[in-house]
């Protein structure tokens, strides 16, 4: 789905992401707009996300336990649901 850079408003981005099946389109749209350095880059980010790439790969980072980690294609994205497991393991680890 091609989005013309000049007409890419937040609502246009949300609509494009919804059409692509993104469940959290509103939140993702804000992140994409914040990440883009130019209208052309925003258009490219939207197209990559609408094509099905994980948001974290599109942005180049993932947040895990309050920290940002660089990610790219071929890298497993740390998931929020595993934060609990990491916290439990850290609590059990000898100090």
C-alpha positions in Angstrom: 0.0 0.0 0.0 1.6 3.2 -1.1 1.0 6.4 1.0 1.8 9.7 -0.6 4.3 11.5 1.7 2.6 14.9 1.5 -0.8 13.6 2.6 0.5 11.3 5.4 -1.2 12.6 8.5 -1.6 10.6 11.7 -5.1 9.6 10.8 -4.0 8.5 7.3 -1.4 6.3 8.9 -3.9 4.8 11.3 -6.2 4.0 8.4 -3.4 2.4 6.4 -2.4 0.3 9.4 -5.9 -0.8 10.1 -6.4 -1.8 6.5 -3.3 -3.9 6.9 -4.7 -5.6 10.0 -2.6 -3.9 12.7 -4.5 -4.3 15.9 -2.8 -1.4 17.7 -2.9 0.9 14.7 -3.2 4.1 16.7 -0.2 3.4 19.0 1.9 2.1 16.0 1.1 5.2 14.0 2.4 7.5 16.7 5.6 5.5 16.9 6.1 5.5 13.1 5.6 9.3 13.0 8.1 9.8 15.8 10.7 7.5 14.1 10.5 9.1 10.6 13.0 11.8 9.8 11.2 12.8 6.7 7.8 12.3 4.8 9.5 9.9 2.4 10.9 7.9 5.3 7.5 7.8 7.0 6.0 6.5 3.8 8.6 3.7 3.7 8.0 2.8 7.3 4.3 2.6 6.8 4.7 0.4 3.7 7.0 -2.0 5.5 4.6 -2.3 8.5 1.6 -2.7 6.2 3.5 -5.4 4.4 3.6 -7.4 7.6 7.0 -6.7 9.0 7.0 -6.7 12.8 6.8 -3.2 14.2 10.0 -3.6 16.1 11.9 -4.5 12.9 10.4 -1.5 11.1 11.4 0.8 14.0 14.8 -0.9 14.6 14.2 -1.3 18.3 12.2 -3.2 20.9 11.5 -2.2 24.4 12.0 -4.8 27.1 11.9 -4.2 30.9 12.1 -0.5 30.4 15.1 -0.6 28.0 15.4 -0.3 24.3 17.3 -2.9 22.4 18.3 -2.7 18.7 16.7 -5.3 16.5 16.8 -6.1 12.8 15.5 -8.8 10.6 16.8 -12.1 11.7 16.8 -11.1 15.3 14.2 -12.5 17.8 12.2 -9.6 19.2 12.0 -9.7 23.0 8.3 -9.9 23.9 6.5 -8.2 26.8 5.0 -11.5 28.0 8.4 -12.8 28.8 9.3 -9.9 31.1 7.6 -11.7 33.9 9.7 -14.8 33.4 12.9 -12.8 33.3 11.9 -11.0 36.5 11.3 -14.4 38.2 14.5 -15.8 37.0 16.5 -12.7 38.2 14.8 -13.0 41.6 15.9 -16.6 41.9 19.5 -16.1 40.8 22.2 -16.1 43.4 23.7 -12.8 44.1 
